[in-house]
Amino acid sequence: MKVAYQWLARLIALGVLLQVAFITFGTFDTINTARDGRAFTGERDDYNTGQMLHALFGETVIPLLALLLLIVSFFAKVPRGVPLALGVFGLVVLQFLLALVSFEAPVVGLLHGINAFAIAGVAGLAGAWGSRGSRTETPAGEPA
């Protein structure tokens, strides 16, 4: 369970990195197609590949990983594992809410971007705590 905790946390941090890449690609693609005369309406049907991947990961993949991390944290026996997993989950919920508000108040998008780095940081810290001691542990009954 400790390894599952460790890798779920790391996957969340990696997912945030992918989110940044997806939305950057989507933004530059929108600018590029606007130069060609295509209008971007902001409707979901108008999203490009980068925006769709960002939405897919942000609405399903990362929240699912965060929920799994929280569940696993109760069984993994990682020092500080449950509070870190709760922190990641809470930040992911906040991230979703910030995204919703940002469509009506775009300046809130600044907090959405900053919070993404908080998610990556706390998830990375959780992954580091998950790997603490795993290299020095020995099977039960064997001398250290």
Disulfide bonds with the S-S distance in Angstrom:
none
